[in-house]
Amino acid sequence: MRILTVIGNRPQFIKAAAVSPRLRTVGSEVLVHTGQHFDDELSAVFFAELGLPEPDRQLGVAGGSNTSQLSRMLAALEPVLDDVAPDAVLVYGDTNSTLAGALAAAQRDLSVAHVEAGMRSYDRTMPEELNRVLTDHLSSLLLCSSPQGLENLRREGVAGELVEVGDVMVDVAAQVQPRARRRRELLEARRLQAGEYLLVTAHRAGNVDVPERLARLSELLLGLDRPAILPLHPRTRLRLEAAGLLSGLEHAPHLQVTAPLGYIETMALLTGAQAVLTDSGGLQKEAYLAGVRCLTLRPSTEWVETVATGWNQLVDLDAEAVREALAAPLPADRPSLYGDGRAGERVVAALQRLAA
């Protein structure tokens, strides 16, 4: 079995860490990094911390519009597919790298396996929603994180095989979060007390590329009534600088604005936080797994199960909604939504059946 895996951003590095090492014990894998996250703090550090094999191919495709980036990824993947001639192409999640890998493979009549298939926010203004829907309809093997994903795909009538494997991020979280929870020196180094601060991230185009929403985001952050740490995605930093909003955030006494953080430090800050404010799908799920309240800075989410349980609330950029959510009691129960931590094994077994 020869699998070509396409990855390009932080959540995909984490997910691949649950699959690639197992995959290489039963077959061969060519790991392709598109370069979508080219910053070392968003890329290389995750390979080192998670034990993910170094990429076999680096495409170096970064920046530009979604359309431009997708077209350049397709052009760069074409000779790689010719050279590797894989039995199948494995993609994760909902990024431009995901869709590029799936489309390049499908155009060559190669099998596509999609990890995290079937997730839906039903907000077609989000590039990620378009990417995941199109990838699912290109895929031969749809590997779902939850029963909700299966239900969505059955309703859409996709052509590929559906398999519920659980969530590969549970596998990684089960290994990393207990260790990260013990790393309280990482909080102390930033003068933070466990349970008394907020972890904030924002990078979605709908929040940072729209001037009005970027201004609302800045106003919301400046109005927080407790300590918060804000690791800035490079694109978010650029947008804030261009809008003249960065300096105000950097000088706010309750905010710590930092460069992007590695996975271990991020998980230490997550597990110690009172709550997470984010527009990241991955961090919403990681907060749920850690038993930390999440306030999602979007009007919709693909991780609807976390909202249904009450651990995640959709506050968009509404400061009053944030205040009310932070004051509310946490739910009494936190059911296991995304499997038993053995999703990586099931993904590899499904790939073996696909390639047989």
C-alpha positions as CSV (number, residue, x, y, z in Angstrom):
1,M,0.0,0.0,0.0
2,R,1.4,3.4,-1.1
3,I,-0.4,6.5,0.2
4,L,0.3,10.1,-0.6
5,T,-0.8,12.4,2.2
6,V,-1.4,16.1,1.6
7,I,-1.2,18.5,4.6
8,G,-0.6,22.2,4.9
9,N,-1.7,23.7,8.3
10,R,-1.6,23.3,12.0
11,P,-4.8,21.2,12.5
12,Q,-3.7,18.8,9.7
13,F,-0.2,18.3,11.3
14,I,-2.0,17.3,14.6
15,K,-4.4,14.9,12.8
16,A,-1.6,13.4,10.7
17,A,0.4,12.7,13.9
18,A,-2.3,10.1,14.8
19,V,-2.2,8.4,11.5
20,S,1.2,8.7,9.7
21,P,3.4,6.7,12.2
22,R,0.8,3.8,12.2
23,L,0.4,4.0,8.4
24,R,4.2,3.5,7.9
25,T,4.1,0.3,9.9
26,V,1.8,-1.4,7.3
27,G,2.7,0.4,4.1
28,S,4.6,3.3,2.6
29,E,3.6,7.0,2.8
30,V,4.8,10.1,1.0
31,L,4.0,13.1,3.1
32,V,3.5,16.3,1.1
33,H,3.5,19.7,2.8
34,T,1.9,22.3,0.5
35,G,3.4,25.2,2.5
36,Q,0.0,26.7,3.3
37,H,1.3,27.4,6.8
38,F,4.9,28.4,5.9
39,D,5.8,30.2,9.1
40,D,8.1,28.0,11.3
41,E,6.0,28.7,14.3
42,L,3.0,27.3,12.5
43,S,4.7,24.5,10.8
44,A,8.1,23.0,11.7
45,V,7.6,23.2,15.5
46,F,4.6,21.0,15.2
47,F,6.5,18.3,13.4
48,A,9.1,18.3,16.2
49,E,6.7,18.3,19.1
50,L,4.3,15.7,17.7
51,G,6.8,13.2,16.4
52,L,5.3,13.6,12.9
53,P,7.7,12.4,10.1
54,E,9.3,15.2,8.2
55,P,7.6,16.0,4.9
56,D,9.0,14.1,1.9
57,R,8.0,16.9,-0.4
58,Q,7.7,20.6,0.2
59,L,5.6,22.5,-2.3
60,G,6.2,26.0,-0.9
61,V,2.7,27.3,-2.0
62,A,1.7,30.1,0.4
63,G,-0.2,33.4,0.3
64,G,-2.5,34.8,-2.3
65,S,-6.2,34.5,-2.7
66,N,-8.0,31.2,-2.2
67,T,-8.3,30.8,-6.0
68,S,-4.7,31.6,-6.7
69,Q,-3.4,29.3,-3.9
70,L,-5.6,26.4,-5.0
71,S,-4.5,26.7,-8.6
72,R,-0.8,26.8,-7.6
73,M,-1.3,23.8,-5.4
74,L,-2.9,21.8,-8.2
75,A,0.0,22.7,-10.5
76,A,2.6,21.7,-7.9
77,L,0.8,18.4,-7.0
78,E,0.6,17.3,-10.6
79,P,4.2,16.2,-11.1
80,V,4.3,14.7,-7.5
81,L,1.4,12.4,-8.3
82,D,3.0,11.4,-11.6
83,D,6.3,10.6,-9.7
84,V,4.8,8.8,-6.7
85,A,1.9,6.9,-8.4
86,P,0.1,6.2,-5.1
87,D,-2.7,3.8,-4.5
88,A,-4.7,6.6,-2.8
89,V,-4.4,10.2,-1.7
90,L,-5.2,11.0,2.0
91,V,-6.4,14.5,3.0
92,Y,-7.6,16.0,6.2
93,G,-10.1,18.6,7.2
94,D,-11.2,21.6,5.1
95,T,-8.4,23.8,3.9
96,N,-7.2,24.7,0.4
97,S,-4.6,22.0,0.8
98,T,-7.5,19.5,1.4
99,L,-9.4,20.4,-1.7
100,A,-6.2,20.6,-3.9
101,G,-5.1,17.1,-2.9
102,A,-8.6,15.7,-3.5
103,L,-9.1,17.4,-6.8
104,A,-5.7,16.6,-8.1
105,A,-6.2,12.9,-7.2
106,A,-9.7,12.7,-8.6
107,Q,-8.7,14.2,-11.9
108,R,-6.2,11.3,-12.2
109,D,-8.9,8.7,-11.2
110,L,-7.0,8.0,-8.0
111,S,-8.9,7.1,-4.8
112,V,-9.3,9.9,-2.3
113,A,-9.7,9.3,1.5
114,H,-11.0,12.2,3.5
115,V,-10.4,12.3,7.3
116,E,-13.1,14.4,9.1
117,A,-15.6,13.9,6.3
118,G,-19.2,15.1,6.7
119,M,-18.7,18.1,9.0
120,R,-21.0,20.9,8.0
121,S,-21.6,24.5,9.3
122,Y,-24.0,25.2,6.4
123,D,-22.4,28.6,6.0
124,R,-21.3,28.7,2.3
125,T,-19.7,32.2,2.9
126,M,-16.9,30.3,4.6
127,P,-14.2,29.0,2.3
128,E,-13.7,26.0,4.6
129,E,-17.3,24.9,4.1
130,L,-16.9,24.9,0.3
131,N,-13.7,23.0,0.6
132,R,-15.1,20.3,2.8
133,V,-18.3,19.8,0.8
134,L,-16.4,19.6,-2.5
135,T,-13.8,17.2,-1.0
136,D,-16.5,14.9,0.3
137,H,-18.1,14.6,-3.1
138,L,-14.7,13.8,-4.7
139,S,-13.8,11.2,-2.1
140,S,-13.9,7.4,-2.5
141,L,-13.5,6.8,1.3
142,L,-15.2,9.2,3.7
143,L,-13.8,8.8,7.3
144,C,-16.2,10.4,9.7
145,S,-15.5,11.8,13.2
146,S,-19.0,11.4,14.5
147,P,-22.5,10.0,13.8
148,Q,-23.5,13.6,12.7
149,G,-21.0,13.4,9.9
150,L,-22.4,10.2,8.7
151,E,-26.0,11.6,8.8
152,N,-25.0,14.7,6.8
153,L,-23.3,12.6,4.1
154,R,-26.2,10.2,3.8
155,R,-28.5,13.1,3.4
156,E,-26.3,14.5,0.6
157,G,-26.1,11.2,-1.2
158,V,-22.3,11.1,-1.6
159,A,-20.9,8.3,-3.8
160,G,-18.0,7.1,-1.6
161,E,-17.9,4.6,1.2
162,L,-18.8,6.0,4.6
163,V,-16.9,4.8,7.7
164,E,-17.2,6.2,11.2
165,V,-13.7,6.1,12.7
166,G,-13.9,8.7,15.5
167,D,-11.8,11.8,15.7
168,V,-8.1,11.5,15.2
169,M,-7.6,14.6,17.3
170,V,-8.9,12.6,20.3
171,D,-6.0,10.3,19.9
172,V,-3.5,13.1,20.0
173,A,-5.3,15.0,22.8
174,A,-5.4,11.8,25.0
175,Q,-1.6,11.7,24.8
176,V,-0.7,15.4,24.9
177,Q,-3.3,17.1,27.2
178,P,-2.4,15.3,30.4
179,R,1.3,16.2,29.9
180,A,0.4,19.7,29.0
181,R,-1.8,20.1,32.1
182,R,1.2,19.5,34.2
183,R,3.3,22.1,32.5
184,R,2.2,25.0,34.8
185,E,5.6,26.6,34.5
186,L,4.5,27.6,31.0
187,L,1.7,29.6,32.6
188,E,3.9,31.1,35.2
189,A,6.4,32.2,32.6
190,R,3.6,34.4,31.2
191,R,2.4,35.5,34.6
192,L,-0.9,33.7,34.2
193,Q,-2.9,31.9,37.0
194,A,-4.8,28.7,36.1
195,G,-8.5,29.3,35.7
196,E,-8.2,33.1,35.7
197,Y,-7.4,34.0,32.1
198,L,-8.8,33.6,28.6
199,L,-7.0,32.0,25.6
200,V,-8.0,33.9,22.4
201,T,-7.3,33.1,18.8
202,A,-8.7,34.5,15.5
203,H,-7.7,33.8,12.0
204,R,-10.8,33.1,9.8
205,A,-11.1,35.2,6.7
206,G,-14.6,36.2,7.7
207,N,-13.3,37.9,10.9
208,V,-9.9,39.3,9.9
209,D,-10.3,40.1,6.2
210,V,-13.5,42.1,6.6
211,P,-12.6,45.6,8.0
212,E,-15.8,46.1,9.9
213,R,-15.6,42.7,11.6
214,L,-11.9,43.1,12.3
215,A,-12.7,46.4,14.1
216,R,-15.5,44.6,16.1
217,L,-13.0,41.9,17.0
218,S,-10.5,44.5,18.3
219,E,-13.2,46.3,20.3
220,L,-14.4,43.0,21.8
221,L,-10.8,42.1,22.9
222,L,-10.1,45.6,24.3
223,G,-13.3,45.3,26.3
224,L,-12.6,42.0,28.0
225,D,-12.7,42.3,31.8
226,R,-10.0,39.7,32.7
227,P,-6.5,38.7,31.6
228,A,-6.3,37.2,28.2
229,I,-3.5,35.8,26.0
230,L,-3.7,36.3,22.2
231,P,-1.2,34.3,20.1
232,L,-1.5,36.1,16.7
233,H,-1.7,34.2,13.4
234,P,0.7,36.0,10.9
235,R,-2.3,36.9,8.7
236,T,-4.2,38.4,11.6
237,R,-1.2,40.4,12.6
238,L,-0.9,41.8,9.1
239,R,-4.5,42.8,9.0
240,L,-4.4,44.4,12.4
241,E,-1.3,46.4,11.5
242,A,-2.8,47.5,8.2
243,A,-5.9,48.7,10.0
244,G,-4.0,50.5,12.7
245,L,-5.4,48.3,15.4
246,L,-2.4,46.3,16.5
247,S,-0.8,48.9,18.8
248,G,-3.9,49.3,20.8
249,L,-4.1,45.6,21.5
250,E,-0.4,45.3,22.3
251,H,-0.7,48.1,24.9
252,A,-3.9,46.9,26.6
253,P,-2.9,46.0,30.2
254,H,-5.1,42.9,30.3
255,L,-3.9,41.5,27.0
256,Q,-0.7,39.5,26.2
257,V,-0.2,39.6,22.4
258,T,2.3,36.9,21.4
259,A,3.7,35.2,18.3
260,P,2.1,31.8,17.4
261,L,2.9,29.1,19.9
262,G,3.9,25.5,19.7
263,Y,1.5,22.7,20.3
264,I,2.6,21.8,23.8
265,E,2.5,25.4,25.0
266,T,-0.9,26.0,23.3
267,M,-2.3,22.9,25.1
268,A,-0.8,24.0,28.4
269,L,-2.5,27.4,28.1
270,L,-5.7,25.8,26.9
271,T,-6.0,23.3,29.8
272,G,-5.2,26.1,32.3
273,A,-7.7,28.6,30.8
274,Q,-11.0,29.7,32.3
275,A,-12.3,29.7,28.7
276,V,-11.3,29.8,25.1
277,L,-12.4,32.5,22.6
278,T,-11.7,31.3,19.1
279,D,-12.9,31.1,15.5
280,S,-10.8,27.9,15.0
281,G,-12.6,24.6,14.4
282,G,-9.7,22.6,15.8
283,L,-9.5,24.6,19.0
284,Q,-13.2,24.4,19.6
285,K,-12.8,20.6,19.7
286,E,-9.6,20.6,21.7
287,A,-11.4,22.8,24.3
288,Y,-14.2,20.3,24.6
289,L,-11.8,17.4,25.0
290,A,-10.0,19.4,27.8
291,G,-13.2,20.3,29.6
292,V,-12.7,24.0,29.0
293,R,-15.6,26.4,28.1
294,C,-15.4,27.6,24.5
295,L,-16.9,30.8,23.0
296,T,-16.9,30.6,19.3
297,L,-16.3,34.0,17.5
298,R,-18.5,32.9,14.6
299,P,-22.3,32.7,14.0
300,S,-22.0,29.0,13.0
301,T,-19.8,26.0,13.5
302,E,-19.3,22.6,12.0
303,W,-18.8,21.1,15.5
304,V,-22.5,21.3,16.3
305,E,-22.3,18.5,18.9
306,T,-20.1,20.7,21.2
307,V,-22.8,23.4,21.1
308,A,-25.6,20.9,21.8
309,T,-23.8,19.8,25.0
310,G,-23.5,23.4,26.2
311,W,-19.7,23.5,26.3
312,N,-19.4,25.7,23.2
313,Q,-21.5,28.8,22.6
314,L,-21.7,30.8,19.4
315,V,-21.2,34.4,20.4
316,D,-20.0,35.7,17.1
317,L,-18.4,39.2,17.8
318,D,-21.0,40.2,20.4
319,A,-19.3,41.5,23.5
320,E,-22.4,41.2,25.6
321,A,-22.9,37.6,24.6
322,V,-19.3,36.9,25.7
323,R,-19.9,38.5,29.1
324,E,-23.1,36.5,29.6
325,A,-21.5,33.2,28.5
326,L,-18.5,33.7,30.8
327,A,-20.9,34.2,33.7
328,A,-23.0,31.1,33.0
329,P,-22.4,27.8,34.9
330,L,-20.7,25.0,33.1
331,P,-22.7,21.9,32.1
332,A,-22.7,19.1,34.5
333,D,-21.9,16.4,31.9
334,R,-19.4,16.2,29.1
335,P,-20.2,13.1,27.0
336,S,-17.7,11.4,24.8
337,L,-18.6,12.7,21.4
338,Y,-15.7,11.7,19.1
339,G,-14.6,8.2,19.9
340,D,-12.3,6.3,22.1
341,G,-8.8,7.6,21.0
342,R,-8.3,4.8,18.5
343,A,-9.4,6.7,15.4
344,G,-5.9,6.5,13.8
345,E,-6.0,2.7,13.9
346,R,-9.4,2.7,12.2
347,V,-8.2,5.2,9.5
348,V,-5.2,2.9,8.7
349,A,-7.4,-0.2,8.6
350,A,-9.9,1.5,6.2
351,L,-7.0,2.6,4.0
352,Q,-5.7,-1.0,3.8
353,R,-9.2,-2.1,2.7
354,L,-9.3,0.7,0.1
355,A,-5.9,-0.2,-1.3
356,A,-6.5,-4.0,-1.3
